[in-house]
Amino acid sequence: MIVGLAAALGFNNAQAADWNWKGDIRERWEDQRTLKDNTDTFSTSRSRTRVRLGVYSWINEELSAGVQLATGNDAVNETISRNQSAGALFQPKNIYLNEAFIDYHPTALDGQVNMILGKREGSAEIIRVNNLVYDGDLTFEGATIQYGKDADGKEKNGPVAIAGYYLLDSWSDATRTDPTLFIAQAAYKGDVNDIRYMLGAGYNLYSSVNNISTTLNADKSATGSGFAANSNTLNKGYKIVELFGNIGGQITDTLPWNIYGQYAFNTAKNADYRAINDNKRSAWLAGLTIGDAKQVGQWSLDAKYDRIESDSVFPLFTDSDRKVGAFTGPSRPTAIVNIKGFEVAMTYHLVQNMTIGARYFCYNEIDKEALNPTLHQLQVDALVKF
């Protein structure tokens, strides 16, 4: 489609004009404690590193592209994390291709439309207010059409619309359909009397999730004993309607405030997907941020509350930091849904391009299971951007 449009519009030469290198390094100390039957049980204490380095080129007025490398892990349950834990006798850490995309924005459409192919960071690809539905580290793979976003993926004032189609897994077997994700979103961003706001809605349609696998044959034929459907999504469907928004302003010239929220409801029913519980399909999140810590000496405070029922959001893509305990079986197939709790965080801009901060998590289960686990987690971060 993009090649055809380019030819029709006479786009036939390209020369790299502007290069923009961006990266960040985050060092984190993390302590997790899980209370079980009101008994303090040690979970884990670890040091973690996240590194991302990318180059983004503005080739001409109609074409841009980007490539980013990042730390990461091969495991499917790490698709929503770019952290690497310290240890293993100082072994080197893995580096992966985290972004690789082409962005075509034809001048015939006044540069208002971005046509994106490839793998790109979630907040730039779609409208993402917070991490109820999608974790901040997730990078989407597929094709996206955007209206109302700039080339960096930030929403402009006015109407914003997104349509994206993404491949979740790929098979070379005719009997197994590729699982996919389709996202459609619409929002409006504006301001009234120095009050900024954005309100919107989205629809997230997952198909063939039974064919998402964590174990498979080397040729991805799925014909041998190597295939095992992902137990987190087996016999479930996800047709998620999302409402989201934020509103903010200024307390002082250097101290902003922002209230944000998300609501998600899975419209898939037990009548069509036998593992779905019709009474456990909703999730919501609400939070308040004061400050933004953009300049040296500035600070920010953030507090939010989440309630995520077991069949409300796709469990492999929502934020993994609020995981209560470990995977425990069919009644609680994954520990990052069926949870409720809160987070509080503070960030301080210590020196130019470096912030330090801490975030505390307190979560437990909505439907109590054996030992009644409650997560208490502290993350202390040092982040440098360049």
Secondary structure in CASP SS format (residue, H / E / C, confidence):
PFRMAT SS
TARGET T0000
AUTHOR 0000-0000-0000
METHOD secondary structure of the structure
MODEL  1
M C 1.00
I H 1.00
V H 1.00
G H 1.00
L H 1.00
A H 1.00
A H 1.00
A H 1.00
L C 1.00
G C 1.00
F C 1.00
N C 1.00
N C 1.00
A C 1.00
Q C 1.00
A C 1.00
A C 1.00
D E 1.00
W E 1.00
N E 1.00
W E 1.00
K E 1.00
G E 1.00
D E 1.00
I E 1.00
R E 1.00
E E 1.00
R E 1.00
W E 1.00
E E 1.00
D E 1.00
Q E 1.00
R E 1.00
T E 1.00
L E 1.00
K E 1.00
D C 1.00
N C 1.00
T E 1.00
D E 1.00
T E 1.00
F E 1.00
S E 1.00
T E 1.00
S E 1.00
R E 1.00
S E 1.00
R E 1.00
T E 1.00
R E 1.00
V E 1.00
R E 1.00
L E 1.00
G E 1.00
V E 1.00
Y E 1.00
S E 1.00
W E 1.00
I E 1.00
N E 1.00
E C 1.00
E C 1.00
L E 1.00
S E 1.00
A E 1.00
G E 1.00
V E 1.00
Q E 1.00
L E 1.00
A E 1.00
T E 1.00
G C 1.00
N C 1.00
D C 1.00
A C 1.00
V H 1.00
N H 1.00
E H 1.00
T C 1.00
I C 1.00
S C 1.00
R C 1.00
N C 1.00
Q E 1.00
S E 1.00
A C 1.00
G C 1.00
A H 1.00
L H 1.00
F H 1.00
Q C 1.00
P C 1.00
K C 1.00
N C 1.00
I E 1.00
Y E 1.00
L E 1.00
N E 1.00
E E 1.00
A E 1.00
F E 1.00
I E 1.00
D E 1.00
Y E 1.00
H C 1.00
P C 1.00
T H 1.00
A H 1.00
L H 1.00
D C 1.00
G C 1.00
Q C 1.00
V E 1.00
N E 1.00
M E 1.00
I E 1.00
L E 1.00
G E 1.00
K E 1.00
R E 1.00
E E 1.00
G H 1.00
S H 1.00
A H 1.00
E H 1.00
I C 1.00
I C 1.00
R C 1.00
V C 1.00
N C 1.00
N C 1.00
L C 1.00
V C 1.00
Y C 1.00
D C 1.00
G C 1.00
D C 1.00
L C 1.00
T E 1.00
F E 1.00
E E 1.00
G E 1.00
A E 1.00
T E 1.00
I E 1.00
Q E 1.00
Y E 1.00
G C 1.00
K E 1.00
D C 1.00
A C 1.00
D C 1.00
G C 1.00
K C 1.00
E E 1.00
K C 1.00
N C 1.00
G E 1.00
P E 1.00
V E 1.00
A E 1.00
I E 1.00
A E 1.00
G E 1.00
Y E 1.00
Y E 1.00
L E 1.00
L C 1.00
D C 1.00
S C 1.00
W C 1.00
S C 1.00
D C 1.00
A C 1.00
T C 1.00
R C 1.00
T C 1.00
D C 1.00
P C 1.00
T E 1.00
L E 1.00
F E 1.00
I E 1.00
A E 1.00
Q E 1.00
A E 1.00
A E 1.00
Y E 1.00
K E 1.00
G E 1.00
D E 1.00
V E 1.00
N C 1.00
D C 1.00
I E 1.00
R E 1.00
Y E 1.00
M E 1.00
L E 1.00
G E 1.00
A E 1.00
G E 1.00
Y E 1.00
N E 1.00
L E 1.00
Y E 1.00
S E 1.00
S C 1.00
V H 1.00
N H 1.00
N H 1.00
I C 1.00
S E 1.00
T E 1.00
T E 1.00
L C 1.00
N C 1.00
A C 1.00
D C 1.00
K C 1.00
S C 1.00
A C 1.00
T C 1.00
G C 1.00
S C 1.00
G C 1.00
F C 1.00
A E 1.00
A E 1.00
N C 1.00
S C 1.00
N C 1.00
T C 1.00
L C 1.00
N C 1.00
K C 1.00
G C 1.00
Y C 1.00
K E 1.00
I E 1.00
V E 1.00
E E 1.00
L E 1.00
F E 1.00
G E 1.00
N E 1.00
I E 1.00
G E 1.00
G E 1.00
Q E 1.00
I E 1.00
T E 1.00
D C 1.00
T C 1.00
L E 1.00
P E 1.00
W E 1.00
N E 1.00
I E 1.00
Y E 1.00
G E 1.00
Q E 1.00
Y E 1.00
A E 1.00
F E 1.00
N E 1.00
T C 1.00
A C 1.00
K C 1.00
N C 1.00
A C 1.00
D C 1.00
Y C 1.00
R C 1.00
A C 1.00
I C 1.00
N C 1.00
D C 1.00
N C 1.00
K C 1.00
R C 1.00
S E 1.00
A E 1.00
W E 1.00
L E 1.00
A E 1.00
G E 1.00
L E 1.00
T E 1.00
I E 1.00
G E 1.00
D C 1.00
A C 1.00
K C 1.00
Q C 1.00
V C 1.00
G C 1.00
Q C 1.00
W E 1.00
S E 1.00
L E 1.00
D E 1.00
A E 1.00
K E 1.00
Y E 1.00
D E 1.00
R E 1.00
I E 1.00
E C 1.00
S C 1.00
D C 1.00
S C 1.00
V C 1.00
F C 1.00
P C 1.00
L C 1.00
F C 1.00
T C 1.00
D C 1.00
S C 1.00
D C 1.00
R C 1.00
K C 1.00
V C 1.00
G C 1.00
A C 1.00
F C 1.00
T C 1.00
G C 1.00
P C 1.00
S C 1.00
R C 1.00
P C 1.00
T C 1.00
A C 1.00
I C 1.00
V C 1.00
N C 1.00
I E 1.00
K E 1.00
G E 1.00
F E 1.00
E E 1.00
V E 1.00
A E 1.00
M E 1.00
T E 1.00
Y E 1.00
H E 1.00
L E 1.00
V E 1.00
Q C 1.00
N C 1.00
M E 1.00
T E 1.00
I E 1.00
G E 1.00
A E 1.00
R E 1.00
Y E 1.00
F E 1.00
C E 1.00
Y E 1.00
N E 1.00
E E 1.00
I C 1.00
D C 1.00
K C 1.00
E C 1.00
A C 1.00
L C 1.00
N C 1.00
P C 1.00
T E 1.00
L E 1.00
H E 1.00
Q E 1.00
L E 1.00
Q E 1.00
V E 1.00
D E 1.00
A E 1.00
L E 1.00
V E 1.00
K E 1.00
F C 1.00
END
